[in-house]
Amino acid sequence: MIERIAVGRYAQVLLEEAAALNKVDEFEEELKWLDSLLITNPKLFLVLKNPLVQPKKKKELVDKVFSKNINLKLKNFLYLLIDKRRVEILEGVLKEYQLRADTYRGVVKAEVQSAITLSEQKVEEIKKALESKIKKTIKIEAKVFPKIIGGLIIYIGSSIIDRSIMGRLKVMREKLLAMEGM
């Protein structure tokens, strides 16, 4: 719980700094680069998290590996995490920053589940329909779930739009069971 609170606070401070500099998108791109680097080089992340490695050595490593690809504010942020011995929350901060940056820009995430892979054209049609309905910019993440048989299930925030065959079968089942109880 404490870690989650820290993740949110660090992400919020990063976002506020980026917004003050009018560089929310730039920070996000650099954070994505940093995240992909840490994923493709897990040993690097292990070294940064290792409490036995001196903070000075970690900062030298940050200078050597990251300085050309991230701005000074992000480098100083990494130094702060090193000094506070909080590098282990970096992945969470990166993800939380992306969520908060989307909120800052008025972008809403939607998960669209379908039984088969949707074409880019179909995803774009769904996106436009949702945007016209909720009057916000939508970022869609399409997922395939064969169990729904056909149709779509759309999750937007706390709302669920179930237009799947599986969902319709459940409704029919409930109605039949209710009729049986009469």
C-alpha positions as semicolon CSV with decimal commas, in nm:
position;residue;x (nm);y (nm);z (nm)
1;M;0,000;0,000;0,000
2;I;0,278;0,243;0,092
3;E;0,460;0,157;-0,230
4;R;0,145;0,235;-0,433
5;I;0,114;0,574;-0,262
6;A;0,480;0,650;-0,336
7;V;0,436;0,548;-0,701
8;G;0,142;0,787;-0,736
9;R;0,326;1,074;-0,570
10;Y;0,641;1,037;-0,778
11;A;0,437;1,006;-1,099
12;Q;0,234;1,316;-1,008
13;V;0,547;1,521;-0,936
14;L;0,696;1,412;-1,269
15;L;0,376;1,506;-1,450
16;E;0,358;1,846;-1,280
17;E;0,721;1,915;-1,374
18;A;0,658;1,806;-1,733
19;A;0,342;2,018;-1,756
20;A;0,524;2,323;-1,616
21;L;0,785;2,282;-1,890
22;N;0,517;2,203;-2,150
23;K;0,691;1,869;-2,215
24;V;0,436;1,606;-2,108
25;D;0,470;1,417;-2,436
26;E;0,849;1,443;-2,441
27;F;0,874;1,307;-2,086
28;E;0,639;1,024;-2,178
29;E;0,847;0,925;-2,481
30;E;1,166;0,930;-2,278
31;L;1,002;0,725;-2,002
32;K;0,884;0,470;-2,260
33;W;1,239;0,448;-2,391
34;L;1,367;0,401;-2,036
35;D;1,106;0,133;-1,967
36;S;1,192;-0,060;-2,285
37;L;1,563;-0,036;-2,203
38;L;1,506;-0,179;-1,856
39;I;1,289;-0,459;-1,997
40;T;1,545;-0,557;-2,259
41;N;1,833;-0,527;-2,007
42;P;1,705;-0,676;-1,681
43;K;2,058;-0,696;-1,538
44;L;2,083;-0,318;-1,562
45;F;1,767;-0,281;-1,356
46;L;1,895;-0,536;-1,104
47;V;2,213;-0,333;-1,057
48;L;2,015;-0,012;-1,005
49;K;1,791;-0,185;-0,748
50;N;2,074;-0,364;-0,568
51;P;2,125;-0,213;-0,220
52;L;2,485;-0,341;-0,214
53;V;2,583;-0,116;-0,506
54;Q;2,684;0,228;-0,383
55;P;2,461;0,520;-0,494
56;K;2,765;0,692;-0,648
57;K;2,825;0,390;-0,875
58;K;2,457;0,379;-0,970
59;K;2,464;0,747;-1,066
60;E;2,775;0,690;-1,277
61;L;2,590;0,408;-1,452
62;V;2,289;0,637;-1,511
63;D;2,522;0,901;-1,659
64;K;2,687;0,647;-1,883
65;V;2,375;0,470;-2,008
66;F;2,092;0,726;-1,996
67;S;2,233;1,078;-2,029
68;K;2,214;1,099;-2,408
69;N;1,854;0,979;-2,424
70;I;1,677;1,147;-2,134
71;N;1,657;1,509;-2,028
72;L;1,824;1,652;-1,719
73;K;1,499;1,653;-1,516
74;L;1,448;1,279;-1,571
75;K;1,812;1,207;-1,495
76;N;1,775;1,402;-1,169
77;F;1,458;1,206;-1,099
78;L;1,658;0,882;-1,133
79;Y;1,919;1,026;-0,897
80;L;1,642;1,102;-0,647
81;L;1,516;0,744;-0,663
82;I;1,872;0,621;-0,612
83;D;1,929;0,853;-0,315
84;K;1,597;0,756;-0,156
85;R;1,664;0,386;-0,230
86;R;1,334;0,365;-0,422
87;V;1,457;0,245;-0,763
88;E;1,241;-0,068;-0,728
89;I;0,926;0,144;-0,780
90;L;1,053;0,287;-1,110
91;E;0,844;0,051;-1,327
92;G;0,530;0,147;-1,137
93;V;0,610;0,517;-1,168
94;L;0,657;0,482;-1,544
95;K;0,317;0,315;-1,587
96;E;0,142;0,556;-1,351
97;Y;0,293;0,854;-1,535
98;Q;0,143;0,728;-1,861
99;L;-0,201;0,698;-1,701
100;R;-0,181;1,043;-1,548
101;A;-0,045;1,197;-1,869
102;D;-0,343;1,054;-2,059
103;T;-0,580;1,201;-1,801
104;Y;-0,398;1,535;-1,823
105;R;-0,449;1,535;-2,201
106;G;-0,814;1,428;-2,170
107;V;-0,751;1,084;-2,318
108;V;-0,962;0,794;-2,195
109;K;-0,846;0,435;-2,228
110;A;-1,085;0,172;-2,353
111;E;-1,032;-0,201;-2,370
112;V;-1,216;-0,371;-2,653
113;Q;-1,251;-0,748;-2,632
114;S;-1,354;-0,953;-2,931
115;A;-1,356;-1,320;-3,026
116;I;-1,125;-1,256;-3,322
117;T;-0,853;-1,005;-3,405
118;L;-1,007;-0,678;-3,521
119;S;-0,873;-0,498;-3,826
120;E;-0,723;-0,152;-3,781
121;Q;-1,019;-0,013;-3,975
122;K;-1,269;-0,177;-3,736
123;V;-1,077;-0,052;-3,431
124;E;-1,081;0,299;-3,579
125;E;-1,460;0,276;-3,639
126;I;-1,514;0,170;-3,278
127;K;-1,287;0,450;-3,159
128;K;-1,480;0,714;-3,355
129;A;-1,815;0,582;-3,233
130;L;-1,698;0,588;-2,870
131;E;-1,546;0,935;-2,905
132;S;-1,870;1,074;-3,045
133;K;-2,062;0,912;-2,760
134;I;-1,848;1,028;-2,467
135;K;-1,703;1,344;-2,626
136;K;-1,342;1,259;-2,531
137;T;-1,036;1,125;-2,708
138;I;-1,015;0,747;-2,679
139;K;-0,706;0,526;-2,675
140;I;-0,810;0,169;-2,758
141;E;-0,641;-0,148;-2,650
142;A;-0,787;-0,438;-2,850
143;K;-0,773;-0,787;-2,701
144;V;-0,886;-1,124;-2,830
145;F;-1,104;-1,341;-2,603
146;P;-1,248;-1,638;-2,794
147;K;-1,482;-1,722;-2,500
148;I;-1,712;-1,434;-2,592
149;I;-1,800;-1,625;-2,912
150;G;-1,878;-1,312;-3,112
151;G;-1,950;-0,943;-3,073
152;L;-1,764;-0,706;-2,841
153;I;-1,717;-0,620;-2,477
154;I;-1,590;-0,265;-2,418
155;Y;-1,449;-0,140;-2,088
156;I;-1,422;0,238;-2,044
157;G;-1,331;0,341;-1,693
158;S;-1,592;0,180;-1,470
159;S;-1,840;0,132;-1,756
160;I;-1,892;-0,193;-1,944
161;I;-2,067;-0,220;-2,280
162;D;-2,139;-0,587;-2,343
163;R;-2,250;-0,661;-2,698
164;S;-2,110;-1,013;-2,703
165;I;-2,291;-1,334;-2,783
166;M;-2,171;-1,470;-2,448
167;G;-2,332;-1,172;-2,274
168;R;-2,659;-1,218;-2,461
169;L;-2,664;-1,589;-2,375
170;K;-2,619;-1,503;-2,006
171;V;-2,912;-1,261;-2,021
172;M;-3,130;-1,522;-2,193
173;R;-3,030;-1,781;-1,932
174;E;-3,120;-1,543;-1,648
175;K;-3,458;-1,469;-1,805
176;L;-3,530;-1,841;-1,849
177;L;-3,433;-1,914;-1,490
178;A;-3,653;-1,628;-1,369
179;M;-3,947;-1,764;-1,571
180;E;-3,887;-2,110;-1,428
181;G;-3,915;-1,975;-1,074
182;M;-4,264;-1,829;-1,137
